[in-house]
Amino acid sequence: MTRQRTGPIVAVVAFAALGVAAWARESAPPATGSAEAPAFEHADLVRLSPVDEVWIDPKGKTVVVGGRILLDRGPIEVFACPVRTKEHEAIVATKAPARLVHAALLAIGLDPGRPVGFQPEYRAAAGPRVAIRMRWRDAEGREQECPAQDWIRDSRTGEALATDWVFTGSEFWRDPADGREYYQADGGDLICVSNFPSATLDLPVESSASNDALLFEAFEGRVPPRGTPVELILSARR
C-alpha cells in the first residue's frame, strides 16, 4: 500500500469545504445512508451528501456523523465502522463512508498526520487529536451525551478508555488491474481501538489487533441497547 495525498479525496474536500452537498462518486463506495430520517435535526449545519449522514459546522469546527449501536458488550477492534463492514467487532456503524468523514475533518481545518507503523519497529499513529462525543436518546426519549471513551472499557484496568484519537488519514491503494484508487478505511477502519495503518482515526498508543490480545471491549451497562440511533460529534481537541 502507498500513502497518497492526491486522488479522489481531493475532489471531495474541495466540495466539502465549499459546503456543496454532492461529490464525484466514480470511485466512491456505495452510499451507506438509508431512507430513515436522521435521529436529530441539523437545519443550521451543512450536510455533505444527500444520502450519507455527515454534517459540518464550519464556524464551530465540528463534524456530526449519524449511526446506530451494533455491540453493547464484548471485545472490539473498532469503535466505529461504516455500515456493512466490520460490524462484528465495532460498537457503532456509521451511515457514511470513511472517506466522507475524512473530507469533513479536512473541511473544518484538520490535517491528517501519519498512520501507525510496525516495521522495522513500532511507530505510534500521529496527527491532530480529535475529541469524540456521542449523542442519543434514552428509553424515555431524553437526549443524552457523553464522551465516546465512556463506552470503551480497558480490559487491563477495568476503567474507561483514557486516550484521545488522532486523525491519521488512512491510506489509498491503487488496483494494478484497472488503476482505480480505494480509500482503505472504507473497508471498516474508521475509528479504531486496535492499531491499523488503514485507520482514519487511531489511538496514539500501542494496541494489538490479535484476537488473544485485544485491549478494549464495549463497556457493558454504559453502551445503549443495540439498534439505538446515535450521532458522533467530532472536533479538534483544544
Buried (B, 14 or more C-beta within 10 A) or exposed (E): EEBEEEBBBEBBBBBBBEEEEEBEEEBBBEBBBBEEEBBBEBEEBBBBBEBBBBBBBBEEBBBBBBBBBBBBBEBBBBBBBBBEBBBEBBBBBBBBBBBBBBBBBBBBEBEBBBBBBEEEEEEBBBBBBBBBBBBBBEEEEEEEEEBBBBBBBBEEEEEBBEBBBBBBBBBBBBEEEEEEBBBBBBBBBBBBBBBBBBBBBBBBBBBEBEEEEBBBBBBEEEBBEEEBBBBBBBBBEE
